[in-house]
Amino acid sequence: MKPLKEKISITIDSDILEKLKEMAEYDDRSLSQYINIILKQHIKDEKADTKS
């Protein structure tokens, strides 16, 4: 069973948004999927850093 998703609204710098869109397209993913992947990886990295 897939985890539940929630809709949110954020404000993001236009240059960051453009780059994220390009990266998502290159990875053949939706912008939402790509941002989720990036955030999950960041959380994983942060947890690893706090254990060090």
N, C-alpha and C positions, 0 to 999 in steps of 0.2 A: 504494500500500500504506500503510495507516494505521500510525503509530508504535506500538510496543509499549507497553502500559500496565503499571504495577506497583501492587499493592495495598499500602497503608501504613496505619498507625494513628497518629493524632495526638490530642492533647488540646487542646481549644479552649474558650475562655470561652463560657458558655451564651448570653450576650447577643450575642456575635459570631455564633455559630452560628444563632441565631434570625434575625438580620438577613440573613445569607447565604441562608438558606432562603427568606425572603421575596423577596429580590432574584432568586434563581434561578427561583422560581415566576413572578414578574412577567416574566422574560425567557423563560419557557416552556422551561426547561432543568432537567436533573437537578442536584442539589447538586454532584456530582462534576464534571460538565461546567462548571458555573459557576466553581467553584474553580480548575479548570485554566485557564480563560480569564483569570481575575484574576491568577493566578501568571505566566502567559505575558506578559501586559501589563506586570506589574511588572518582570520580567526584561528585557523590551525597553526599558522606561523607564530602568532602571538602566544598561544598556549605553549608552544615548544620553547619560545624565548623565556617565558617565565619559569620553566622547569630547569633551565640552565643555570 
